[in-house]
Amino acid sequence: MKTYMMFVLVSLSVLGGCANDAPMGQYVAKLKAEQTYNPDASQENKDIIPYGSGEKMDSAYQVYLDKKTESMSSSSSQVINGSN
């Protein structure tokens, strides 16, 4: 009886090692593709994306947020003095 149980256990272990590999990551890739409305949106909307300097874009963003902007010029430093 012990040899029979040992034979069954070894046989199941050997057969389990021959099983196909699980499709790792394929479910996530499928779900991502299903949730993406337009995968080519970045290529199709290149003409719509505004361009400009950092100062110009920052002021436009601050107006969008309805906040008052602090003037920031490219010559001003962003380093906090006295941090040492």
TIVO-997956 format. One record per atom (N, C-alpha, C, O, CB): atom name; residue in one letter; z, y, x. Coordinates in steps of 0.001 Angstrom, whole numbers. Glycine has a CB too. Layout:
REM residues N
['CA' 'a' [Z Y X]]
...
//
This chain:
REM residues 84
['N' 'm' [0 -1194 821]]
['CA' 'm' [0 0 0]]
['C' 'm' [0 1262 868]]
['O' 'm' [-692 2239 584]]
['CB' 'm' [1208 -4 -936]]
['N' 'k' [812 1202 1948]]
['CA' 'k' [859 2359 2840]]
['C' 'k' [-486 2579 3522]]
['O' 'k' [-927 3717 3683]]
['CB' 'k' [1959 2180 3892]]
['N' 't' [-1122 1512 3913]]
['CA' 't' [-2417 1663 4580]]
['C' 't' [-3469 2183 3613]]
['O' 't' [-4344 2959 3997]]
['CB' 't' [-2872 329 5183]]
['N' 'y' [-3383 1756 2354]]
['CA' 'y' [-4332 2239 1353]]
['C' 'y' [-4141 3738 1126]]
['O' 'y' [-5124 4477 1073]]
['CB' 'y' [-4164 1467 25]]
['N' 'm' [-2912 4196 992]]
['CA' 'm' [-2623 5621 788]]
['C' 'm' [-3044 6429 2018]]
['O' 'm' [-3563 7538 1893]]
['CB' 'm' [-1113 5837 494]]
['N' 'm' [-2816 5864 3200]]
['CA' 'm' [-3217 6549 4423]]
['C' 'm' [-4738 6645 4500]]
['O' 'm' [-5277 7671 4916]]
['CB' 'm' [-2660 5819 5661]]
['N' 'f' [-5436 5566 4095]]
['CA' 'f' [-6894 5574 4086]]
['C' 'f' [-7429 6626 3108]]
['O' 'f' [-8376 7346 3426]]
['CB' 'f' [-7432 4182 3718]]
['N' 'v' [-6830 6712 1933]]
['CA' 'v' [-7254 7703 932]]
['C' 'v' [-6999 9114 1454]]
['O' 'v' [-7849 9991 1301]]
['CB' 'v' [-6508 7483 -414]]
['N' 'l' [-5863 9337 2056]]
['CA' 'l' [-5521 10661 2582]]
['C' 'l' [-6478 11078 3698]]
['O' 'l' [-6940 12219 3723]]
['CB' 'l' [-4076 10671 3100]]
['N' 'v' [-6774 10176 4607]]
['CA' 'v' [-7701 10475 5700]]
['C' 'v' [-9110 10693 5151]]
['O' 'v' [-9817 11592 5607]]
['CB' 'v' [-7700 9332 6746]]
['N' 's' [-9521 9888 4185]]
['CA' 's' [-10858 10041 3595]]
['C' 's' [-11000 11389 2902]]
['O' 's' [-12020 12062 3050]]
['CB' 's' [-11139 8907 2597]]
['N' 'l' [-9985 11780 2152]]
['CA' 'l' [-10030 13080 1483]]
['C' 'l' [-10040 14224 2489]]
['O' 'l' [-10707 15235 2271]]
['CB' 'l' [-8842 13231 536]]
['N' 's' [-9319 14076 3569]]
['CA' 's' [-9311 15116 4604]]
['C' 's' [-10678 15244 5260]]
['O' 's' [-11148 16354 5506]]
['CB' 's' [-8248 14810 5666]]
['N' 'v' [-11310 14126 5540]]
['CA' 'v' [-12633 14143 6166]]
['C' 'v' [-13654 14746 5210]]
['O' 'v' [-14469 15574 5616]]
['CB' 'v' [-13063 12718 6583]]
['N' 'l' [-13619 14343 3957]]
['CA' 'l' [-14559 14884 2975]]
['C' 'l' [-14305 16366 2713]]
['O' 'l' [-15245 17122 2467]]
['CB' 'l' [-14466 14100 1667]]
['N' 'g' [-13066 16778 2762]]
['CA' 'g' [-12739 18200 2582]]
['C' 'g' [-13280 19051 3713]]
['O' 'g' [-13627 20214 3503]]
['CB' 'g' [-11233 18389 2478]]
['N' 'g' [-13356 18494 4900]]
['CA' 'g' [-13900 19224 6039]]
['C' 'g' [-15405 19390 5972]]
['O' 'g' [-15966 20245 6658]]
['CB' 'g' [-13534 18528 7310]]
['N' 'c' [-16064 18590 5157]]
['CA' 'c' [-17523 18667 5020]]
['C' 'c' [-17954 19565 3864]]
['O' 'c' [-19148 19687 3591]]
['CB' 'c' [-18099 17276 4824]]
['N' 'a' [-17023 20179 3200]]
['CA' 'a' [-17357 21023 2047]]
['C' 'a' [-18114 22262 2503]]
['O' 'a' [-17990 22689 3651]]
['CB' 'a' [-16080 21429 1277]]
['N' 'n' [-18892 22832 1605]]
['CA' 'n' [-19644 24049 1911]]
['C' 'n' [-18699 25226 2110]]
['O' 'n' [-17616 25284 1529]]
['CB' 'n' [-20650 24359 791]]
['N' 'd' [-19135 26157 2941]]
['CA' 'd' [-18335 27353 3171]]
['C' 'd' [-18373 28245 1940]]
['O' 'd' [-19386 28328 1246]]
['CB' 'd' [-18837 28119 4410]]
['N' 'a' [-17270 28902 1685]]
['CA' 'a' [-17201 29837 561]]
['C' 'a' [-18042 31066 876]]
['O' 'a' [-18085 31496 2029]]
['CB' 'a' [-15730 30241 259]]
['N' 'p' [-18709 31641 -115]]
['CA' 'p' [-19533 32843 123]]
['C' 'p' [-18655 34088 281]]
['O' 'p' [-18516 34886 -646]]
['CB' 'p' [-20537 33050 -1039]]
['N' 'm' [-18070 34238 1462]]
['CA' 'm' [-17133 35334 1702]]
['C' 'm' [-17841 36686 1678]]
['O' 'm' [-18833 36886 2378]]
['CB' 'm' [-16422 35140 3041]]
['N' 'g' [-17329 37607 871]]
['CA' 'g' [-17843 38961 825]]
['C' 'g' [-19025 39162 -98]]
['O' 'g' [-19402 40303 -365]]
['CB' 'g' [-18218 39377 2172]]
['N' 'q' [-19619 38097 -592]]
['CA' 'q' [-20784 38252 -1465]]
['C' 'q' [-20391 38817 -2824]]
['O' 'q' [-21162 39566 -3425]]
['CB' 'q' [-21493 36914 -1645]]
['N' 'y' [-19209 38472 -3316]]
['CA' 'y' [-18759 39001 -4601]]
['C' 'y' [-18539 40508 -4515]]
['O' 'y' [-18917 41251 -5420]]
['CB' 'y' [-17467 38299 -5050]]
['N' 'v' [-17928 40950 -3424]]
['CA' 'v' [-17678 42385 -3247]]
['C' 'v' [-18995 43139 -3106]]
['O' 'v' [-19138 44227 -3664]]
['CB' 'v' [-16783 42635 -2013]]
['N' 'a' [-19948 42592 -2380]]
['CA' 'a' [-21247 43246 -2232]]
['C' 'a' [-21974 43320 -3571]]
['O' 'a' [-22613 44327 -3877]]
['CB' 'a' [-22109 42501 -1203]]
['N' 'k' [-21879 42264 -4365]]
['CA' 'k' [-22515 42261 -5689]]
['C' 'k' [-21855 43287 -6595]]
['O' 'k' [-22543 44020 -7306]]
['CB' 'k' [-22441 40860 -6330]]
['N' 'l' [-20532 43347 -6577]]
['CA' 'l' [-19806 44308 -7404]]
['C' 'l' [-20124 45739 -6996]]
['O' 'l' [-20282 46604 -7857]]
['CB' 'l' [-18302 44060 -7311]]
['N' 'k' [-20221 46001 -5701]]
['CA' 'k' [-20567 47337 -5205]]
['C' 'k' [-21971 47728 -5647]]
['O' 'k' [-22197 48867 -6055]]
['CB' 'k' [-20462 47388 -3670]]
['N' 'a' [-22909 46800 -5570]]
['CA' 'a' [-24281 47084 -6000]]
['C' 'a' [-24352 47340 -7498]]
['O' 'a' [-25136 48178 -7945]]
['CB' 'a' [-25206 45927 -5628]]
['N' 'e' [-23547 46632 -8275]]
['CA' 'e' [-23545 46835 -9720]]
['C' 'e' [-22914 48164 -10102]]
['O' 'e' [-23292 48753 -11115]]
['CB' 'e' [-22810 45700 -10407]]
['N' 'q' [-21966 48649 -9316]]
['CA' 'q' [-21289 49899 -9632]]
['C' 'q' [-22028 51116 -9105]]
['O' 'q' [-21691 52240 -9475]]
['CB' 'q' [-19897 49879 -9078]]
['N' 't' [-23016 50926 -8262]]
['CA' 't' [-23786 52040 -7722]]
['C' 't' [-24912 52359 -8687]]
['O' 't' [-25794 51530 -8916]]
['CB' 't' [-24341 51713 -6306]]
['N' 'y' [-24886 53566 -9258]]
['CA' 'y' [-25886 53951 -10249]]
['C' 'y' [-27246 54149 -9604]]
['O' 'y' [-28252 53622 -10079]]
['CB' 'y' [-25460 55223 -10972]]
['N' 'n' [-27273 54915 -8515]]
['CA' 'n' [-28538 55189 -7837]]
['C' 'n' [-28317 55071 -6331]]
['O' 'n' [-27821 56016 -5717]]
['CB' 'n' [-29089 56607 -8214]]
['N' 'p' [-28663 53959 -5729]]
['CA' 'p' [-28421 53793 -4294]]
['C' 'p' [-29269 54709 -3419]]
['O' 'p' [-28935 54904 -2251]]
['CB' 'p' [-28674 52372 -3905]]
['N' 'd' [-30354 55276 -3942]]
['CA' 'd' [-31216 56160 -3162]]
['C' 'd' [-30933 57633 -3424]]
['O' 'd' [-31765 58482 -3103]]
['CB' 'd' [-32664 55862 -3463]]
['N' 'a' [-29779 57955 -3999]]
['CA' 'a' [-29482 59341 -4373]]
['C' 'a' [-29439 60266 -3165]]
['O' 'a' [-29896 61405 -3257]]
['CB' 'a' [-28159 59409 -5114]]
['N' 's' [-28909 59816 -2043]]
['CA' 's' [-28824 60696 -870]]
['C' 's' [-30211 61033 -331]]
['O' 's' [-30420 62137 172]]
['CB' 's' [-27978 60039 232]]
['N' 'q' [-31147 60116 -423]]
['CA' 'q' [-32509 60382 42]]
['C' 'q' [-33280 61257 -948]]
['O' 'q' [-34089 62090 -539]]
['CB' 'q' [-33256 59067 267]]
['N' 'e' [-33035 61070 -2241]]
['CA' 'e' [-33771 61811 -3261]]
['C' 'e' [-33294 63255 -3404]]
['O' 'e' [-34049 64108 -3870]]
['CB' 'e' [-33651 61107 -4590]]
['N' 'n' [-32060 63538 -3012]]
['CA' 'n' [-31476 64858 -3224]]
['C' 'n' [-31345 65670 -1948]]
['O' 'n' [-30498 66561 -1880]]
['CB' 'n' [-30133 64717 -3859]]
['N' 'k' [-32150 65396 -943]]
['CA' 'k' [-32054 66142 315]]
['C' 'k' [-32375 67618 135]]
['O' 'k' [-31799 68455 830]]
['CB' 'k' [-32985 65544 1348]]
['N' 'd' [-33284 67960 -783]]
['CA' 'd' [-33656 69360 -986]]
['C' 'd' [-32599 70131 -1762]]
['O' 'd' [-32595 71362 -1731]]
['CB' 'd' [-34981 69446 -1710]]
['N' 'i' [-31710 69443 -2453]]
['CA' 'i' [-30692 70098 -3272]]
['C' 'i' [-29465 70462 -2449]]
['O' 'i' [-28780 71435 -2765]]
['CB' 'i' [-30290 69199 -4435]]
['N' 'i' [-29177 69708 -1413]]
['CA' 'i' [-27983 69925 -603]]
['C' 'i' [-28102 71258 122]]
['O' 'i' [-29061 71475 862]]
['CB' 'i' [-27778 68767 407]]
['N' 'p' [-27128 72165 -83]]
['CA' 'p' [-27212 73473 577]]
['C' 'p' [-26931 73354 2069]]
['O' 'p' [-26269 72420 2521]]
['CB' 'p' [-26229 74461 -62]]
['N' 'y' [-27439 74301 2809]]
['CA' 'y' [-27195 74321 4239]]
['C' 'y' [-26684 75712 4597]]
['O' 'y' [-26941 76677 3877]]
['CB' 'y' [-28487 73955 5048]]
['N' 'g' [-25986 75810 5673]]
['CA' 'g' [-25476 77098 6108]]
['C' 'g' [-24411 76921 7159]]
['O' 'g' [-24074 75805 7552]]
['CB' 'g' [-24927 77882 4934]]
['N' 's' [-23882 78059 7613]]
['CA' 's' [-22852 78015 8642]]
['C' 's' [-21516 77640 8006]]
['O' 's' [-21382 77614 6782]]
['CB' 's' [-22748 79375 9380]]
['N' 'g' [-20557 77359 8835]]
['CA' 'g' [-19235 77003 8338]]
['C' 'g' [-18579 78125 7569]]
['O' 'g' [-17923 77884 6556]]
['CB' 'g' [-18355 76597 9472]]
['N' 'e' [-18750 79354 8039]]
['CA' 'e' [-18150 80501 7357]]
['C' 'e' [-18763 80688 5975]]
['O' 'e' [-18054 80928 4998]]
['CB' 'e' [-18328 81779 8192]]
['N' 'k' [-20064 80579 5902]]
['CA' 'k' [-20763 80762 4629]]
['C' 'k' [-20357 79670 3637]]
['O' 'k' [-20089 79954 2470]]
['CB' 'k' [-22296 80751 4843]]
['N' 'm' [-20314 78448 4098]]
['CA' 'm' [-19952 77345 3219]]
['C' 'm' [-18487 77413 2823]]
['O' 'm' [-18138 77063 1696]]
['CB' 'm' [-20248 76014 3891]]
['N' 'd' [-17619 77861 3734]]
['CA' 'd' [-16205 77988 3404]]
['C' 'd' [-15994 79046 2335]]
['O' 'd' [-15226 78833 1397]]
['CB' 'd' [-15391 78330 4652]]
['N' 's' [-16664 80179 2464]]
['CA' 's' [-16497 81222 1448]]
['C' 's' [-17060 80759 110]]
['O' 's' [-16474 81059 -930]]
['CB' 's' [-17185 82529 1892]]
['N' 'a' [-18167 80044 105]]
['CA' 'a' [-18718 79523 -1147]]
['C' 'a' [-17769 78508 -1772]]
['O' 'a' [-17617 78470 -2993]]
['CB' 'a' [-20095 78883 -907]]
['N' 'y' [-17136 77692 -950]]
['CA' 'y' [-16191 76699 -1464]]
['C' 'y' [-14946 77372 -2026]]
['O' 'y' [-14419 76944 -3053]]
['CB' 'y' [-15800 75707 -361]]
['N' 'q' [-14473 78424 -1359]]
['CA' 'q' [-13301 79140 -1851]]
['C' 'q' [-13605 79827 -3185]]
['O' 'q' [-12750 79855 -4070]]
['CB' 'q' [-12830 80173 -814]]
['N' 'v' [-14801 80375 -3337]]
['CA' 'v' [-15198 80971 -4617]]
['C' 'v' [-15256 79883 -5682]]
['O' 'v' [-14852 80107 -6823]]
['CB' 'v' [-16573 81696 -4495]]
['N' 'y' [-15749 78724 -5320]]
['CA' 'y' [-15814 77602 -6253]]
['C' 'y' [-14413 77209 -6717]]
['O' 'y' [-14207 76893 -7889]]
['CB' 'y' [-16518 76397 -5602]]
['N' 'l' [-13454 77231 -5793]]
['CA' 'l' [-12080 76886 -6139]]
['C' 'l' [-11334 78041 -6782]]
['O' 'l' [-10191 77878 -7208]]
['CB' 'l' [-11341 76429 -4913]]
['N' 'd' [-11969 79216 -6859]]
['CA' 'd' [-11373 80429 -7420]]
['C' 'd' [-10144 80853 -6617]]
['O' 'd' [-9110 81205 -7186]]
['CB' 'd' [-10993 80207 -8895]]
['N' 'k' [-10267 80817 -5306]]
['CA' 'k' [-9202 81245 -4409]]
['C' 'k' [-9700 82419 -3593]]
['O' 'k' [-10902 82582 -3383]]
['CB' 'k' [-8739 80086 -3489]]
['N' 'k' [-8768 83234 -3136]]
['CA' 'k' [-9133 84325 -2238]]
['C' 'k' [-9289 83755 -840]]
['O' 'k' [-8493 82929 -392]]
['CB' 'k' [-8069 85470 -2265]]
['N' 't' [-10312 84206 -172]]
['CA' 't' [-10578 83679 1168]]
['C' 't' [-9946 84562 2227]]
['O' 't' [-9901 85786 2109]]
['CB' 't' [-12085 83561 1414]]
['N' 'e' [-9464 83905 3256]]
['CA' 'e' [-9039 84627 4445]]
['C' 'e' [-10268 84691 5330]]
['O' 'e' [-10979 83700 5497]]
['CB' 'e' [-7806 83932 5174]]
['N' 's' [-10513 85859 5895]]
['CA' 's' [-11731 85961 6693]]
['C' 's' [-11592 85089 7932]]
['O' 's' [-10595 85158 8650]]
['CB' 's' [-12020 87435 7086]]
['N' 'm' [-12568 84303 8159]]
['CA' 'm' [-12580 83432 9318]]
['C' 'm' [-13898 83665 10037]]
['O' 'm' [-14975 83481 9470]]
['CB' 'm' [-12398 81925 8917]]
['N' 's' [-13797 84061 11252]]
['CA' 's' [-15017 84275 12018]]
['C' 's' [-15100 83218 13104]]
['O' 's' [-14108 82573 13443]]
['CB' 's' [-15059 85703 12628]]
['N' 's' [-16269 83056 13629]]
['CA' 's' [-16456 82023 14638]]
['C' 's' [-15753 82365 15944]]
['O' 's' [-15533 81486 16777]]
['CB' 's' [-17930 81808 14892]]
['N' 's' [-15396 83642 16132]]
['CA' 's' [-14721 84021 17368]]
['C' 's' [-13205 83882 17254]]
['O' 's' [-12507 83933 18267]]
['CB' 's' [-15082 85447 17742]]
['N' 's' [-12679 83706 16031]]
['CA' 's' [-11229 83580 15887]]
['C' 's' [-10802 82154 16203]]
['O' 's' [-11537 81200 15949]]
['CB' 's' [-10778 83976 14460]]
['N' 's' [-9611 82028 16758]]
['CA' 's' [-9105 80728 17161]]
['C' 's' [-8324 80099 16018]]
['O' 's' [-7659 80799 15254]]
['CB' 's' [-8225 80850 18413]]
['N' 'q' [-8403 78798 15904]]
['CA' 'q' [-7670 78061 14887]]
['C' 'q' [-6399 77433 15466]]
['O' 'q' [-5706 76693 14768]]
['CB' 'q' [-8561 76982 14275]]
['N' 'v' [-6091 77720 16728]]
['CA' 'v' [-4940 77132 17398]]
['C' 'v' [-3690 77910 17022]]
['O' 'v' [-3699 79141 17001]]
['CB' 'v' [-5137 77118 18931]]
['N' 'i' [-2615 77188 16725]]
['CA' 'i' [-1341 77832 16407]]
['C' 'i' [-664 78189 17717]]
['O' 'i' [-438 77320 18559]]
['CB' 'i' [-426 76907 15529]]
['N' 'n' [-342 79456 17891]]
['CA' 'n' [309 79905 19121]]
['C' 'n' [1788 79552 19086]]
['O' 'n' [2402 79541 18019]]
['CB' 'n' [122 81423 19318]]
['N' 'g' [2356 79267 20241]]
['CA' 'g' [3782 78991 20359]]
['C' 'g' [4156 77586 19937]]
['O' 'g' [5306 77350 19565]]
['CB' 'g' [4553 79972 19548]]
['N' 's' [3247 76666 19979]]
['CA' 's' [3569 75297 19578]]
['C' 's' [4240 74517 20700]]
['O' 's' [4756 73425 20461]]
['CB' 's' [2311 74573 19133]]
['N' 'n' [4248 75048 21912]]
['CA' 'n' [4861 74332 23040]]
['C' 'n' [6302 74640 23111]]
['O' 'n' [6998 74136 23991]]
['CB' 'n' [4199 74680 24354]]
//
